[in-house]
Amino acid sequence: MTARQDSDDLAWDQSDELWEEAIKQVRLSSVCRKIESFAEKMFEKPATLVTPLIIGGFNVLYPIRTEGLSANVLVRVPCPNQALFPEEKTLAEAATAACISQRTHIPIPKLFNYGVDPEIGPFMIIQDLESRRALTDALAAPREDLNDVPVLQTDISEYKLKCLYGKVARFVLQLAQATFPRIGALVETSPGSFHVMARPLTLNMSNMVQLSNIPRSIFPPKGTTYQTADDWYTVLAEMQIATLLFQHNDMISSEDDCKTKYVARQLFRRLAKQGRLSTFGFADDNWSAHRNDSDARATLPAPDGSGSFRLWSDDFRPSNIIVDEKDNILGAIDWEFTYVGPTQFALDPPWWLLLEVPEMWDEGIDDWASVYERRLQTWISAIEEAEQNMAPGSLLLSAYMRESWATGRFWLNYAARKSWAFDTIYWKYLHEKFFGEREEDIPAQELWKTRVQLLNQDERDAMESLVQTKMEESKERVLVKWEAAEATKRLSSFLFD
């Protein structure tokens, strides 16, 4: 049984319908001709579309052959109805890819141009790496249906796994070196000059809208950046509350279930507001109940909570690393959910070591954790080896990653970023570390009873009000369209400071 909470089935169905419409639209001959004309305008030479198109979850890539270029290029545009804030997303991604290319040795497909065209909208023109093989193909077990989610081969040799992990470890180390003064998305203010000036756009935000019909108005306003890690942890915690408030269908199964989800979210946000989440699992942790566990005592200091932040990608994983037939890396692609985030995120081991996410693991999240821990040892070994070639003074990650897993910091940051994994992870891996042991043999839906005493009276009153509202909502399966001001007001009414 998977640990993933349900998204809104009606919103998911609507998203599927929009996807089908989008697929038809991007393949229209009129659209293809428009892309060809655009390429001819950009390169001032004849251009021809080369099939097949490359259709991803959020973007469509049109392979173009242009006279005078030795290789094809890809005109990359947001997929209609699929990409959240398409113009903002594209400009931030292009700036991020250019910055990574400038500041690291990570191979990034050449970026010929990007912007917003009056005919085709937001676009990027990038080098075609001329391979459709990803590193996932080298790591994954054979699949009869390539649409199935890939899972790491169970019998992969330790030597091969370390070699493949090692290729990515070198990238991860390089990404972690550059620092920035604020949290947010990058903007290219002049050629080759990049500054944090836009709000972070996360993969979870996209899923909130597409799969749960969460109103976009509850997200941070455009141009919002953050001065401290605690500020961003608080925003993420408030998004978790928003998911509970605004997902109309399939969010709760009973009054107890609603209360359990509510208590977890309020306590998580409180810890963020108090500046505690940013120190959890570090030597600076002077508050959590399990900070002195003999087998998981942290020895490394927390990163600077203000003024020193690092690039973080929600979607960096082997499927976005293109390789040749011998598994040599050609380039890393798809930087759309990358922003400057808390350094804490960069100090965690990667979630993708098994390829599949923990909340969707068929054998359950505990089994995922068991298998992951074995593979983590291989990853740590690979990154330690890669660290030997880093310049003096570089940020080294292996020790931090080892402590992240041992202390549970890995789970804290994963839960903060993942709305539908939050509840299972919070109650299974975090709440006792935060607040101490609880009574045993409590049914999952009644866990709220073990921590409700930590809420103040206002929070308890709001819980009772919310439960009645959610139970009434559950009687009618509809998709609600929220007015921006109304949605903002509702969310604010459940934020207690």
FIKOL-956289 format. One record per residue (C-alpha): residue in three letters; x, y, z. Coordinates in steps of 0.2 Angstrom, whole numbers, padded with zeros to 4 digits, always signed. Each point is the difference from the previous one (the first is absolute). Example, Ala and Ser with C-alpha at 12.3 -4.5 7.8 and 13.67 -1.06 7.14 Angstrom:
2
ALA+0062-0022+0039SER+0006+0017-0003
END
This chain:
497
MET+0000+0000+0000THR+0007+0017-0005ALA+0002+0014+0012ARG-0006+0014-0012GLN-0015+0009+0006ASP-0014+0002-0013SER+0000+0015-0012ASP-0017+0006-0007ASP-0007-0013-0012LEU-0011+0013-0009ALA+0015+0012-0002TRP+0011-0015-0006ASP-0014-0004-0013GLN+0000+0018-0006SER+0019+0000-0001ASP-0001-0016-0011GLU-0013+0008-0011LEU+0011+0016-0002TRP+0015-0011-0004GLU-0009-0009-0014GLU-0005+0017-0007ALA+0018+0006+0001ILE+0007-0015-0009LYS-0012+0003-0014GLN+0004+0018-0001VAL+0019-0001+0000ARG-0001-0012-0014LEU-0011+0011-0011SER+0008+0003-0017SER-0003+0019+0002VAL+0009+0000+0017CYS+0015-0010-0008ARG+0001+0013-0015LYS+0000+0014+0013ILE+0014-0008+0009GLU+0010-0002-0017SER-0003+0018-0004PHE+0005+0006+0017ALA+0017-0010-0002GLU+0003+0008-0017LYS-0003+0017+0007MET+0012-0004+0014PHE+0014-0007-0010GLU-0004+0010-0016LYS+0002-0017-0010PRO-0012-0013-0006ALA-0006-0012+0014THR-0009-0017-0001LEU-0009-0009+0014VAL+0007-0017+0003THR-0012-0013+0008PRO-0004-0007+0012LEU-0003+0014+0012ILE+0006-0002+0018ILE-0015+0002+0012GLY+0004+0001+0018GLY-0011+0003+0015PHE+0002+0019-0001ASN+0008+0004-0016VAL+0000-0004-0019LEU+0016-0001-0009TYR+0000+0003-0019PRO+0016-0007-0009ILE+0005+0012-0013ARG+0013-0002-0014THR+0007+0016-0005GLU+0012+0004-0015GLY+0018+0004+0006LEU-0002-0009+0017SER+0009-0017+0001ALA-0013-0007+0012ASN-0018+0002+0003VAL-0007+0013+0013LEU-0016-0002+0011VAL-0013+0013+0001ARG-0007-0002+0018VAL-0016+0007+0005PRO-0012-0003+0015CYS-0013-0013-0003PRO-0017+0008-0001ASN-0011-0002+0016GLN+0014-0009+0009ALA+0014+0013+0004LEU-0005+0011+0015PHE+0005+0018-0003PRO+0008-0004-0017GLU+0009+0016-0003GLU+0007+0002+0017LYS+0005-0018+0000THR+0009+0001-0016LEU+0010+0016+0003ALA+0005-0007+0017GLU+0006-0017-0007ALA+0010+0008-0014ALA+0009+0012+0012THR+0003-0015+0012ALA+0007-0011-0014ALA+0011+0014-0006CYS+0006+0004+0018ILE+0004-0019+0003SER+0009-0001-0017GLN+0011+0016+0005ARG+0004-0005+0018THR+0002-0019-0001HIS+0007-0013-0012ILE-0016-0009-0001PRO-0004-0003-0018ILE-0016+0010-0005PRO-0007+0000-0018LYS+0005+0016-0008LEU-0013+0014+0002PHE-0001+0009-0017ASN-0014+0012+0005TYR-0015+0002+0012GLY-0014+0012+0003VAL-0018+0003-0004ASP-0005+0001-0018PRO-0017+0008-0006GLU-0004-0015-0011ILE+0005-0016+0011GLY+0002+0008+0017PRO+0013-0005+0013PHE+0015-0010-0008MET+0017-0007+0001ILE+0011-0005-0015ILE+0012-0013+0006GLN+0013-0012-0007ASP-0007-0017-0004LEU+0011-0013+0009GLU-0005-0013-0013SER-0004-0013+0012ARG-0016-0005+0008ARG+0008-0011+0013ALA+0000+0005+0018LEU+0010-0006+0015THR-0015-0008+0006ASP+0001-0012-0014ALA+0016-0006+0007LEU-0006-0002+0018ALA-0018-0006-0002ALA-0006-0018+0000PRO-0007-0005-0016ARG-0018+0005-0003GLU-0013-0007-0012ASP-0009+0016-0001LEU+0012+0015-0001ASN-0014+0011+0007ASP+0002-0009+0017VAL+0010+0009+0013PRO+0018-0006+0000VAL+0007-0008+0015LEU+0019-0004+0003GLN+0006-0017-0005THR+0000-0012+0015ASP+0015-0010-0006ILE+0010+0015-0007SER+0018-0003+0004GLU+0008+0011+0014TYR+0014+0005-0013LYS-0012+0006-0013LEU-0011+0009+0013LYS+0014+0009+0007CYS+0007+0005-0017LEU-0017+0007-0005TYR-0003+0008+0017GLY+0017+0008-0002LYS-0004+0008-0016VAL-0014+0009+0008ALA+0009+0003+0017ARG+0012+0012-0010PHE-0014+0010-0006VAL-0009+0001+0017LEU+0017+0006+0008GLN+0002+0014-0013LEU-0018+0006+0002ALA+0003+0002+0019GLN+0014+0012-0002ALA-0007+0016-0006THR-0009+0011+0013PHE-0013+0013-0001PRO-0006+0014+0012ARG-0019-0004-0001ILE-0012-0014-0003GLY-0009+0001-0017ALA+0001-0003-0018LEU+0014+0007-0011VAL-0002+0014-0013GLU+0013+0004-0013THR+0001+0019+0002SER+0013+0002-0013PRO+0010-0012-0011GLY+0009-0012+0012SER-0006+0009+0016PHE-0013-0009+0011HIS-0009+0005+0015VAL-0013-0007+0012MET-0015+0011-0005ALA-0015-0012-0003ARG-0011-0011+0011PRO+0005-0018+0001LEU-0011-0011-0011THR-0001-0018+0007LEU-0005-0017-0007ASN-0012-0001+0015MET-0009+0016-0005SER-0003-0006-0017ASN-0007-0016+0007MET-0011+0009+0013VAL-0009+0009-0015GLN-0001-0014-0012LEU-0004-0014+0012SER-0009+0008+0014ASN-0007+0016-0008ILE+0008+0011+0013PRO-0002+0018-0004ARG+0015+0009-0007SER-0003+0015+0009ILE+0006-0008+0017PHE+0018-0001-0007PRO+0012+0014+0003PRO-0002+0015-0011LYS+0011+0002-0015GLY+0017+0007+0004THR+0000-0006+0018THR+0017-0006+0007TYR+0005-0005+0017GLN+0013+0006+0012THR+0001-0016+0011ALA-0002-0018-0001ASP-0013+0001+0014ASP-0010+0011-0011TRP+0000-0013-0014TYR-0004-0014+0012THR-0015+0010+0006VAL-0006+0003-0018LEU+0001-0019-0003ALA-0009-0004+0016GLU-0014+0012-0005MET-0002-0009-0017GLN-0003-0016+0010ILE-0014+0009+0009ALA-0007+0006-0016THR+0000-0017-0007LEU-0011-0006+0014LEU-0011+0016-0001PHE-0003+0000-0019GLN+0000-0018-0006HIS-0018-0002-0001ASN-0001-0019-0004ASP+0009-0015+0007MET+0010+0010+0013ILE-0008-0007+0015SER-0009-0017+0005SER-0007+0005+0017GLU+0000+0013+0013ASP+0014-0009+0009ASP+0010+0000-0016CYS-0003+0018-0003LYS+0006+0005+0018THR+0016-0011-0002LYS+0004+0009-0016TYR-0004+0017+0008VAL+0010-0003+0016ALA+0016-0005-0010ARG-0001+0015-0011GLN-0002+0013+0014LEU+0014-0008+0010PHE+0011+0000-0015ARG-0003+0018-0004ARG+0003+0005+0018LEU+0017-0008+0000ALA+0004+0009-0016LYS-0006+0017+0007GLN+0011-0003+0015GLY+0015-0003-0010ARG+0002-0018+0005LEU-0002-0010-0016SER+0016+0008-0007THR+0011-0007+0014PHE-0008-0017+0002GLY+0012-0014-0002PHE+0015+0011+0002ALA+0012+0003+0015ASP-0010+0017+0003ASP-0016-0010+0003ASN-0003+0004+0018TRP-0019-0003+0000SER-0005-0016-0007ALA-0004-0015+0011HIS+0012-0012-0008ARG+0015+0012-0002ASN+0010-0010+0012ASP-0003-0017-0008SER+0016-0009+0002ASP-0002-0009-0017ALA-0005+0016-0009ARG+0009+0015+0009ALA+0004+0013-0013THR+0018+0007+0001LEU-0001+0012-0015PRO-0006+0018+0001ALA-0015+0007-0009PRO+0003+0011-0015ASP-0001+0018+0001GLY-0019+0004+0001SER+0001+0016-0009GLY+0011+0006-0014SER+0008-0016-0007PHE-0012-0011-0010ARG+0003-0012-0014LEU-0008-0007-0016TRP-0013-0013+0003SER-0010-0010-0013ASP-0016-0009+0004ASP+0001-0010-0016PHE+0019-0004-0001ARG+0001-0019-0003PRO+0007-0013-0012SER-0014+0002-0012ASN+0006+0018-0003ILE+0018-0005-0004ILE+0002-0005-0018VAL+0013-0014-0004ASP+0007-0009-0016GLU-0002-0018-0003LYS+0016-0003+0011ASP-0008+0010+0015ASN+0012+0014-0002ILE-0009+0016+0005LEU-0004+0013-0014GLY-0009+0013+0010ALA-0012+0004+0014ILE-0017+0007-0005ASP-0017+0007+0007TRP+0005+0013+0013GLU-0018+0007+0001PHE-0003-0004+0019THR+0017+0006+0005TYR+0002+0015+0012VAL+0012+0007+0013GLY-0006-0009+0016PRO+0006-0003+0017THR+0017-0008+0001GLN-0008-0013+0011PHE-0008-0008-0016ALA+0017-0002-0008LEU+0007-0009+0016ASP-0013-0015-0002PRO+0004-0016-0010PRO-0010+0000-0016TRP-0018-0008+0001TRP+0002-0008-0017LEU+0013-0013+0004LEU-0013-0014-0003LEU-0008+0011-0014GLU-0018-0002+0008VAL-0006+0012+0013PRO-0003-0007+0018GLU-0018+0003+0000MET-0004-0010-0015TRP+0011-0015+0004ASP-0011-0016-0003GLU+0007-0009+0016GLY-0003+0015+0011ILE+0011+0015+0006ASP+0008-0010+0014ASP+0007-0012-0013TRP+0005+0014-0011ALA+0010+0007+0014SER+0008-0017+0003VAL+0005-0002-0018TYR+0005+0018-0001GLU+0012-0001+0015ARG+0010-0014-0009ARG+0002+0010-0016LEU+0004+0016+0010GLN+0016-0008+0006THR+0005-0002-0019TRP-0005+0018-0003ILE+0011+0006+0015SER+0014-0010-0006ALA-0001+0008-0018ILE-0002+0018+0007GLU+0015-0002+0011GLU+0010-0006-0015ALA-0006+0015-0010GLU+0004+0012+0015GLN+0019-0005-0002ASN+0001+0010-0016MET-0009+0016+0007ALA+0010+0016+0003PRO+0006+0004+0017GLY-0014+0010+0009SER-0014-0009-0009LEU-0016-0004+0009LEU+0001-0019+0002LEU-0016-0010+0002SER+0003-0018+0005ALA+0001+0003+0019TYR-0016+0011-0001MET-0009-0012-0010ARG+0004-0014+0012GLU-0006+0010+0015SER-0016+0005-0010TRP-0005-0018-0001ALA+0005-0005+0017THR-0009+0015+0009GLY-0016+0000-0011ARG+0004+0017-0008PHE-0002-0008-0017TRP-0019-0004+0004LEU-0002+0018+0007ASN+0005+0008-0016TYR-0009-0013-0011ALA-0016+0002+0009ALA+0001+0019-0001ARG+0001+0000-0019LYS-0013-0014-0003SER-0019+0003+0004TRP-0005-0018-0003ALA+0014-0008+0010PHE-0001+0012+0014ASP-0013-0009+0012THR+0008-0017-0001ILE+0018+0006+0003TYR-0005+0013+0013TRP-0008-0013+0011LYS+0012-0015-0004TYR+0017+0009+0000LEU-0001+0017+0008HIS-0013+0003+0013GLU+0008-0010+0014LYS+0017+0007-0005PHE-0007+0017+0003PHE-0011-0002+0015GLY+0005-0017+0008GLU-0008-0017+0001ARG-0019-0002-0001GLU-0012-0013+0005GLU+0001-0016-0010ASP-0013-0009-0010ILE-0009+0016-0004PRO-0010-0002-0017ALA+0007+0011-0013GLN-0015+0011-0002GLU+0000+0003+0019LEU+0018+0006+0002TRP-0006+0018+0002LYS-0006-0005+0018THR+0019-0003+0005ARG+0005+0018-0005VAL-0016+0011+0000GLN+0005+0007+0018LEU+0014+0009-0009LEU-0012+0011-0009ASN-0006+0016+0007GLN-0019+0004+0002ASP-0001+0010-0016GLU+0008-0014-0010ARG-0012-0013+0009ASP-0015+0011-0004ALA+0005+0001-0018MET+0003-0019-0001GLU-0018-0003+0005SER-0006+0013-0013LEU+0010-0008-0014VAL-0006-0017+0004GLN-0018+0004-0002THR+0004+0010-0016LYS+0010-0015-0007MET-0014-0012+0004GLU-0013+0010-0008GLU+0011+0002-0015SER+0002-0019-0002LYS-0018-0001-0003GLU+0001+0008-0017ARG+0014-0005-0013VAL+0004+0016-0009LEU+0014+0011-0006VAL-0001+0016+0009LYS+0006+0016-0008TRP+0007+0012+0013GLU+0001+0019-0002ALA+0017+0005+0004ALA-0004+0012+0015GLU-0012-0013+0007ALA+0013-0014-0001THR+0014+0011+0008LYS-0012+0005+0014ARG-0005-0018+0004LEU+0018-0005+0001SER+0005+0014+0011SER-0014-0005+0012PHE+0009-0016+0004LEU+0017+0008+0002PHE+0003+0004+0019ASP+0016+0010+0005
END
